Amino acid sequence: MAKRGFTLVEVVAATAIAGVGIVAAMSTFGAMNAAMARGLETEKMQRIADEKFDEIVATGEVPNTPLSGEVTGTDFVWNAESATTATENVTELIVTVRRSAGREDSGIEVRGLVFILPTSTGAAGGTP
């Protein structure tokens, strides 16, 4: 007469294999969650940098000296600085957003060229 069913060794082996599979799946979900969080953080820093860049350009207050500040409601800080270019009245504006504490390499940088209107120094029409 043939016996049906599993032996204790087969049940233990199947349980061990299933346990390893569940642990692997859970660690994969954890890694995916961490990657998604980093992606969302990077996207948020990019939006903040773009908004700060646009704000500086819209107000016409391109800094001659570096500016910095905290982003309200977040743990990010921003820095803005300008660099001269070879073209007259054109300045490069660089806005960087990063975490206020920790990883220095986790920053986002936005660069762009800004035209600065020349200031008038003399009377219109020139001298006779």
Phi, psi and omega per residue, in radians:
M1 nan 2.238 -3.114
A2 -1.490 2.365 3.115
K3 -1.561 2.442 3.090
R4 -1.843 2.653 3.115
G5 2.105 -3.059 -3.095
F6 -1.947 2.620 3.049
T7 -1.452 2.867 3.140
L8 -1.072 -0.654 3.132
V9 -1.114 -0.741 3.120
E10 -1.123 -0.705 3.125
V11 -1.149 -0.774 3.127
V12 -1.107 -0.749 3.133
A13 -1.112 -0.761 3.128
A14 -1.122 -0.699 3.120
T15 -1.143 -0.711 3.121
A16 -1.130 -0.750 3.126
I17 -1.129 -0.755 3.110
A18 -1.104 -0.695 3.113
G19 -1.090 -0.758 3.107
V20 -1.092 -0.727 3.121
G21 -1.102 -0.734 3.134
I22 -1.157 -0.732 3.111
V23 -1.096 -0.741 3.123
A24 -1.107 -0.730 3.133
A25 -1.136 -0.731 -3.133
M26 -1.158 -0.690 3.113
S27 -1.193 -0.579 3.073
T28 -1.139 -0.738 3.100
F29 -1.101 -0.674 3.098
G30 -1.117 -0.737 3.120
A31 -1.161 -0.688 3.106
M32 -1.124 -0.686 3.130
N33 -1.144 -0.741 3.113
A34 -1.125 -0.712 3.114
A35 -1.137 -0.677 3.122
M36 -1.150 -0.713 3.118
A37 -1.099 -0.731 3.099
R38 -1.109 -0.705 3.119
G39 -1.106 -0.744 3.112
L40 -1.141 -0.673 3.109
E41 -1.133 -0.751 3.123
T42 -1.103 -0.739 3.111
E43 -1.098 -0.718 3.141
K44 -1.138 -0.752 3.104
M45 -1.111 -0.656 3.116
Q46 -1.110 -0.768 3.116
R47 -1.098 -0.751 -3.142
I48 -1.106 -0.762 3.132
A49 -1.102 -0.757 3.106
D50 -1.084 -0.769 -3.133
E51 -1.130 -0.729 3.135
K52 -1.166 -0.702 3.080
F53 -1.036 -0.876 -3.141
D54 -1.072 -0.667 3.124
E55 -1.101 -0.777 -3.131
I56 -1.141 -0.738 3.134
V57 -1.162 -0.742 -3.105
A58 -1.143 -0.630 -3.139
T59 -1.450 -0.229 -3.133
G60 1.272 0.302 -3.095
E61 -1.764 1.025 3.092
V62 -1.202 2.164 -2.996
P63 -1.291 2.435 2.990
N64 -1.469 -0.500 3.067
T65 -2.072 2.689 -3.111
P66 -1.025 2.423 3.064
L67 -1.978 2.689 3.070
S68 -2.710 2.861 3.111
G69 -3.080 3.024 3.091
E70 -1.654 2.636 3.074
V71 -1.644 2.051 -3.070
T72 -1.024 2.337 3.076
G73 1.431 0.100 3.131
T74 -2.357 3.082 3.015
D75 -1.865 0.618 3.123
F76 -1.870 2.656 2.998
V77 -2.184 2.705 3.127
W78 -2.172 2.677 3.057
N79 -2.344 2.459 3.075
A80 -2.309 2.358 3.079
E81 -2.563 2.789 3.123
S82 -2.098 2.689 3.107
A83 -2.319 2.474 3.132
T84 -1.284 2.678 3.090
T85 -2.103 3.038 3.134
A86 -1.318 -0.239 -3.115
T87 -1.660 2.310 -3.136
E88 -1.112 2.407 3.113
N89 1.182 0.209 3.072
V90 -2.052 2.205 -3.120
T91 -2.122 2.496 3.042
E92 -1.558 2.227 3.109
L93 -1.837 2.272 -3.124
I94 -2.159 2.078 3.098
V95 -2.019 2.227 -3.140
T96 -2.114 2.364 3.054
V97 -2.140 2.322 3.118
R98 -2.575 2.981 3.069
R99 -1.180 2.521 -3.107
S100 -1.252 -0.438 3.131
A101 -2.290 2.463 3.024
G102 1.661 -2.403 -2.899
R103 -0.857 1.950 3.097
E104 -1.274 -0.467 -3.061
D105 -1.466 0.050 -3.051
S106 -1.684 0.382 -3.092
G107 -1.544 2.803 3.075
I108 -2.036 2.370 -3.117
E109 -2.128 2.311 3.060
V110 -2.056 2.243 3.140
R111 -2.152 2.564 3.073
G112 -2.897 2.841 3.124
L113 -1.702 2.420 -3.110
V114 -2.201 2.288 3.077
F115 -1.532 2.203 3.114
I116 -1.805 2.112 3.116
L117 -1.085 2.311 3.120
P118 -1.199 2.541 3.097
T119 -1.512 2.465 -3.142
S120 -1.368 2.290 -3.107
T121 -1.963 -0.172 -3.090
G122 -2.364 3.118 3.130
A123 -1.294 2.613 3.124
A124 -1.147 2.480 3.093
G125 1.580 -0.215 3.088
G126 1.431 -2.949 -3.140
T127 -1.779 2.583 -3.132
P128 -1.262 nan nan
